[in-house]
Amino acid sequence: MADKKNVVVLGAGIGGLSAGYFLARTGQYDVTVLEKAPGIGGLCASFEMNGFTLDYGAHKLYSVIPGVLDEITDLMGERLLTVPKQNRLFLRGQLVDYPLKLGNIARVLGPVSFLKLGFGYGIELLKGFFQRDQPGSYEDYIIRRFGRPTYELVFEPLADK
C-alpha cells in the first residue's frame, strides 16, 4: 500500500502504546506516539525514590477474552513474568483465601458465625425462587447472591474502600 495515513497517538501509556502498535501492524498507517512525561508506560511505569523502585499502578495483566494473553505472550516473549494469581482478604485478624473457600472461612469465623453466614445464604436462595426483579444496586446484588451476613462481613468493607 503506497499511501499510508499518518496517525498521531497522544499518550504513551498502555492504551496509547497498544493503539499505536495495532495500527502500525496493519501496514496502513505511519504512527507517531507523543508523550509529555519523560518516560513511557503511564500508570504501568515505575519511578525511583530514596533508593527504591516504586510503581505508579498495577503491573498486572489478566484477561478472560480469547487471544488477549496469547497476544501479550507473543509480544513480550521471555521478558513476560508469570505469577500464579493469589488473592486474600484480611478478615478478623487473619488472611483468608479469595474467592472465599468454605473450610478456610469456617476456621476463621468459628461455628456460630459460619452458620449465620450459611443461614443468610439459604434465606436468599429461597427468596430467589420468588423474586423476579433485577437488583437495583451493588448491595442488592451481593445480598441476593450471598446473603446479608456475608455482604456485611466481606463485601461492604471492600465497597467502602
C-alpha positions as CSV (number, residue, x, y, z in Angstrom):
1,M,0.0,0.0,0.0
2,A,1.7,3.2,-1.2
3,D,-0.3,5.9,0.6
4,K,-0.2,5.2,4.3
5,K,-2.2,7.5,6.5
6,N,-0.4,9.5,9.3
7,V,-1.7,8.9,12.8
8,V,-0.7,10.6,15.9
9,V,-1.4,8.9,19.2
10,L,-1.4,11.1,22.3
11,G,0.0,9.4,25.3
12,A,2.4,6.6,25.7
13,G,0.6,4.7,28.5
14,I,-0.5,1.2,27.9
15,G,-3.6,2.3,25.9
16,G,-1.6,4.7,23.6
17,L,1.2,2.2,23.0
18,S,-1.3,-0.5,22.3
19,A,-3.3,1.7,19.8
20,G,0.0,2.7,18.1
21,Y,1.2,-0.9,17.9
22,F,-2.0,-2.3,16.5
23,L,-2.5,0.5,13.9
24,A,1.1,0.2,12.7
25,R,0.8,-3.6,12.5
26,T,-1.9,-3.2,9.8
27,G,0.6,-1.7,7.5
28,Q,-1.9,1.1,6.6
29,Y,-0.6,3.8,9.0
30,D,2.6,5.6,9.9
31,V,2.2,6.0,13.6
32,T,3.7,8.6,15.9
33,V,3.2,8.3,19.6
34,L,3.6,11.5,21.6
35,E,4.2,11.5,25.4
36,K,4.7,14.6,27.6
37,A,6.2,12.7,30.5
38,P,10.0,11.9,30.4
39,G,9.2,8.2,30.2
40,I,6.6,5.9,28.7
41,G,4.2,3.5,30.4
42,G,1.7,5.8,32.0
43,L,0.4,4.1,35.2
44,C,2.3,0.9,34.2
45,A,5.6,2.7,34.8
46,S,7.9,2.8,37.8
47,F,9.9,5.5,39.4
48,E,12.8,5.8,41.8
49,M,12.5,7.3,45.3
50,N,15.1,7.2,48.1
51,G,16.8,4.2,46.5
52,F,13.6,2.2,46.0
53,T,11.8,1.4,42.7
54,L,8.1,2.1,43.2
55,D,5.1,1.5,40.8
56,Y,2.6,4.2,39.7
57,G,0.0,1.5,39.3
58,A,-0.5,-2.2,39.0
59,H,1.8,-4.2,36.7
60,K,-0.7,-7.0,36.3
61,L,-2.2,-8.3,33.0
62,Y,-5.2,-10.5,33.2
63,S,-7.9,-11.3,30.7
64,V,-10.5,-13.9,30.0
65,I,-11.0,-12.7,26.4
66,P,-9.7,-15.3,24.0
67,G,-6.5,-14.3,22.3
68,V,-5.5,-11.4,24.6
69,L,-3.0,-13.2,26.7
70,D,-1.7,-15.0,23.6
71,E,-1.0,-11.6,22.0
72,I,0.8,-10.3,25.1
73,T,2.9,-13.5,25.3
74,D,3.9,-13.2,21.7
75,L,4.8,-9.6,22.2
76,M,6.7,-9.9,25.4
77,G,8.4,-13.3,24.8
78,E,10.7,-14.4,27.6
79,R,10.5,-11.0,29.2
80,L,7.0,-11.7,30.5
81,L,6.9,-12.9,34.1
82,T,4.0,-15.0,35.1
83,V,3.0,-15.4,38.7
84,P,0.2,-17.6,40.0
85,K,-2.8,-15.4,40.9
86,Q,-3.4,-15.4,44.7
87,N,-5.9,-13.1,46.4
88,R,-6.6,-12.8,50.1
89,L,-8.7,-10.8,52.4
90,F,-7.8,-9.7,55.9
91,L,-10.8,-10.8,57.9
92,R,-11.0,-10.8,61.7
93,G,-7.2,-10.5,62.1
94,Q,-6.4,-13.4,59.7
95,L,-5.8,-13.8,55.9
96,V,-8.4,-15.8,54.1
97,D,-8.4,-17.0,50.5
98,Y,-10.5,-15.1,48.0
99,P,-12.6,-16.2,46.3
100,L,-13.8,-17.5,49.7
101,K,-13.4,-21.2,50.4
102,L,-15.8,-22.8,52.9
103,G,-13.1,-24.6,55.0
104,N,-10.9,-21.5,55.2
105,I,-13.7,-19.1,56.2
106,A,-15.2,-21.6,58.7
107,R,-11.9,-21.9,60.5
108,V,-11.5,-18.1,60.8
109,L,-15.2,-17.4,61.8
110,G,-15.9,-20.3,64.1
111,P,-19.1,-22.3,64.0
112,V,-21.7,-19.8,65.2
113,S,-20.7,-17.0,62.7
114,F,-20.2,-19.6,60.0
115,L,-23.7,-20.9,60.5
116,K,-25.1,-17.3,60.5
117,L,-23.5,-16.8,57.0
118,G,-25.0,-20.1,55.8
119,F,-28.4,-19.2,57.1
120,G,-28.3,-15.8,55.4
121,Y,-27.3,-17.5,52.2
122,G,-30.1,-20.1,52.5
123,I,-32.7,-17.4,53.0
124,E,-31.6,-15.5,49.9
125,L,-31.5,-18.8,47.9
126,L,-35.2,-19.4,48.9
127,K,-36.2,-15.8,48.2
128,G,-34.6,-16.1,44.7
129,F,-37.3,-18.6,43.7
130,F,-39.9,-15.8,44.1
131,Q,-38.0,-12.6,43.2
132,R,-38.2,-11.7,39.5
133,D,-37.0,-8.1,39.6
134,Q,-33.4,-7.1,39.0
135,P,-31.3,-5.9,41.9
136,G,-31.1,-2.1,42.0
137,S,-27.6,-1.7,43.4
138,Y,-24.3,-3.5,44.1
139,E,-25.5,-4.1,47.7
140,D,-28.8,-5.7,46.5
141,Y,-26.9,-7.9,44.0
142,I,-24.4,-9.2,46.6
143,I,-27.1,-9.8,49.2
144,R,-29.2,-11.7,46.8
145,R,-26.2,-13.8,45.8
146,F,-24.5,-14.4,49.1
147,G,-26.9,-13.2,51.9
148,R,-26.8,-10.1,54.1
149,P,-24.4,-11.5,56.8
150,T,-21.8,-12.3,54.1
151,Y,-22.3,-8.8,52.5
152,E,-21.8,-7.1,55.8
153,L,-18.7,-9.1,56.8
154,V,-16.9,-9.3,53.4
155,F,-18.3,-7.2,50.6
156,E,-19.4,-4.0,52.4
157,P,-15.9,-3.2,53.7
158,L,-14.5,-3.9,50.3
159,A,-17.0,-1.5,48.7
160,D,-16.2,1.2,51.3
161,K,-12.6,1.1,50.4
